[in-house]
Amino acid sequence: MGDILESMISQELNEKTFFFHGSLTRSQRDKIVSDFQGNPETRIMVVSLKAGGTGLNLTAAARVIHYDLWWNPAVETQATDRVYRIGQHRNVTVHRLITLGTFEEKIDDMIKQKKELSELTVSVGESWITELPERELKKIFSLR
């Protein structure tokens, strides 16, 4: 999905983009972050959630767009927090893209209904869906 987003953004906006993901070497990651932080012409970076959890700090960012919901809201919150670091001087706007009438929307509804789960740690919070009753699981996976 990150490759698709990077390609689409580059083509549609005619902007140079970076894709920060888990297959990059440490030196590739450092170069991408350095270019993003220091070059005002490099304004867009696509970051996978998992790769973003490796000490990434993006104080040059002004917007965060979550394009793929995660089962655990704490993971999404952690990804957003990557731009709210020491040295951040900008206001940051966070957008969540959710396709209506999909499985993703149902996840979002459940997360809203069970807000207290967002306070759980990543490792504990990922098990919550396994504890749902069968009726709730069927409801999630049924199409509208």
C-alpha positions as CSV (number, residue, x, y, z in Angstrom):
1,M,0.0,0.0,0.0
2,G,2.9,2.4,0.8
3,D,4.3,1.9,-2.7
4,I,0.9,2.6,-4.3
5,L,0.5,5.7,-2.2
6,E,4.0,7.0,-3.0
7,S,3.5,6.5,-6.7
8,M,0.0,8.1,-6.7
9,I,1.1,11.1,-4.7
10,S,4.2,11.6,-7.0
11,Q,2.0,11.4,-10.1
12,E,-1.0,13.4,-8.9
13,L,0.8,16.1,-7.1
14,N,4.1,16.1,-9.0
15,E,5.9,16.0,-5.7
16,K,9.0,14.1,-4.6
17,T,8.0,11.6,-2.0
18,F,9.7,9.1,0.3
19,F,8.5,5.8,1.6
20,F,9.9,4.9,5.0
21,H,9.4,1.2,5.6
22,G,10.9,-1.8,7.3
23,S,13.0,-3.0,4.4
24,L,15.2,0.0,4.4
25,T,18.7,-0.1,5.8
26,R,19.6,2.2,8.7
27,S,21.6,4.5,6.4
28,Q,18.7,4.7,3.9
29,R,16.4,5.6,6.8
30,D,18.7,8.2,8.1
31,K,19.1,9.8,4.7
32,I,15.3,9.9,4.1
33,V,14.7,11.5,7.5
34,S,17.6,14.0,7.0
35,D,16.2,15.0,3.5
36,F,12.7,15.3,4.8
37,Q,13.7,17.3,7.9
38,G,16.2,19.6,6.1
39,N,14.9,20.1,2.6
40,P,11.7,22.3,2.3
41,E,11.1,21.0,-1.2
42,T,10.7,17.5,0.2
43,R,7.3,17.8,1.8
44,I,5.8,14.3,1.7
45,M,6.8,11.0,3.4
46,V,4.8,7.8,3.5
47,V,5.6,5.8,6.6
48,S,4.5,2.3,7.4
49,L,3.3,2.0,11.0
50,K,5.7,-0.7,12.0
51,A,8.8,1.0,10.6
52,G,7.8,4.3,12.2
53,G,8.2,2.7,15.6
54,T,12.0,2.6,15.3
55,G,12.9,5.9,17.0
56,L,11.6,8.0,14.1
57,N,11.2,11.8,14.9
58,L,9.7,14.0,12.2
59,T,9.6,17.5,13.6
60,A,9.4,19.0,10.1
61,A,6.0,17.4,9.6
62,A,2.8,19.4,9.7
63,R,0.2,16.7,8.7
64,V,-0.3,13.1,9.5
65,I,-2.7,11.1,7.4
66,H,-3.6,7.6,8.6
67,Y,-4.7,5.6,5.6
68,D,-5.0,2.1,7.0
69,L,-6.6,1.6,10.4
70,W,-4.9,-0.7,12.9
71,W,-6.6,-3.1,15.3
72,N,-5.0,-1.4,18.2
73,P,-5.6,2.4,18.5
74,A,-2.4,2.7,20.6
75,V,-0.3,1.9,17.5
76,E,-2.0,4.6,15.5
77,T,-1.5,7.0,18.4
78,Q,2.2,6.1,18.6
79,A,2.5,6.8,14.8
80,T,0.9,10.3,15.3
81,D,3.2,11.0,18.2
82,R,6.2,10.6,15.9
83,V,5.7,14.2,14.8
84,Y,4.9,15.5,18.3
85,R,8.5,15.4,19.5
86,I,11.0,17.7,21.2
87,G,11.8,20.3,18.6
88,Q,8.4,20.4,17.0
89,H,7.4,24.1,16.3
90,R,4.5,23.5,14.0
91,N,0.9,22.9,14.5
92,V,0.2,19.3,13.4
93,T,-3.1,18.3,11.7
94,V,-4.1,14.6,11.8
95,H,-6.4,13.1,9.2
96,R,-7.9,9.5,9.3
97,L,-9.0,8.1,6.0
98,I,-11.8,5.6,6.4
99,T,-13.8,4.0,3.5
100,L,-17.5,4.0,4.4
101,G,-19.4,0.7,4.5
102,T,-16.2,-1.4,4.9
103,F,-14.6,-3.6,7.5
104,E,-12.4,-0.7,8.3
105,E,-15.4,1.5,9.2
106,K,-16.6,-1.3,11.6
107,I,-13.2,-1.3,13.2
108,D,-13.4,2.4,13.7
109,D,-16.9,2.2,15.2
110,M,-15.8,-0.5,17.6
111,I,-12.7,1.5,18.7
112,K,-15.0,4.5,19.3
113,Q,-17.4,2.4,21.4
114,K,-14.5,0.9,23.4
115,K,-12.4,4.0,23.9
116,E,-10.8,2.7,27.0
117,L,-8.8,0.3,24.9
118,S,-6.8,3.1,23.4
119,E,-5.1,3.5,26.8
120,L,-3.7,-0.1,26.6
121,T,-0.2,-0.9,25.6
122,V,0.4,-2.2,22.1
123,S,1.1,-5.8,23.2
124,V,-1.9,-6.1,25.4
125,G,-4.3,-4.2,23.1
126,E,-3.8,-6.4,20.1
127,S,-5.6,-9.3,21.8
128,W,-8.9,-7.6,22.4
129,I,-10.6,-8.7,19.1
130,T,-9.9,-12.4,20.1
131,E,-12.0,-11.9,23.2
132,L,-15.2,-10.8,21.3
133,P,-18.2,-13.0,21.4
134,E,-19.1,-14.9,18.2
135,R,-22.1,-12.6,17.6
136,E,-19.8,-9.5,17.6
137,L,-17.3,-11.2,15.3
138,K,-20.0,-12.1,12.8
139,K,-21.2,-8.5,12.9
140,I,-17.8,-7.2,12.0
141,F,-17.3,-9.5,9.1
142,S,-20.7,-9.2,7.5
143,L,-21.2,-6.8,4.6
144,R,-23.8,-4.0,4.7
